[in-house]
């Protein structure tokens, strides 16, 4: 009887010791991270010239007008990444407001991206219909960012303001609208196939997707030729705003992926 008791006690002590060792091993060797980061870079230019605000270069559109920007702001939203297995990762609360200043390169850092090799990406320029009808919000969608039409209860997707310096004519393009029925849907989708490159997201490295944003395409993007003297102000939804949005959708081009 004593031998049985001693044997049981020894077994119990051994089990406790093993459990402690396992706990120690788990604490010292946590599971490998399964997420990483990815950076989206937007480098602004006008054809071969770097673009900043205030400007250091002179920009001339196809109408011969001299363009000087004082404001350029736009929303990038609903970012999605596609990996090499066909899986799609969607960023939560994916609303980013980019505002051009003295640095021509602006960045968006995506966090908690699942470890994978990504082969494609898409996003929207603008704010989706659900958030447009949800009233004023916070963060990038805060009305304090001056990208919200209080009279229209909706968001401005892209705001470009400045002056045509030859005539000293001010221009203002406040582009928005999301309803299809009356031809005011100015939401534009940008998509890229990274091939033959891949964006390799892992805990130890952060890939960069570098894009070029050609501001000349705002005026000459293939849908319409926008002249400041003919159309100095487009500040509400409608067919003209839709055409301008189709123009600026062509501003965005994938340059390279850096791992």
Secondary structure, DSSP 8 states (H G I E B T S, - for coil): -HHHHHHHHHHHHHHHHHHHHHHHHHHHS-----EEEEEEEEEEEETTEE--SS-SS-EE-TTS-EEEEEEEEEEEEEEEEEETTS-EEE-TT-EEEEE--S-SEEEEEEEEEESEEEEEEEEEES--HHHHTS-SBSGGGBGGGS-EETTTTEEEEEEEEEEETTTTEEEEEEEE---TTTT----EEEEEE-TT--EEEBTTB-EEEEEEEETHHHHBSSS-B--TTT--EE-SSSHHHHHHHHHHHTTEEEEEEE-
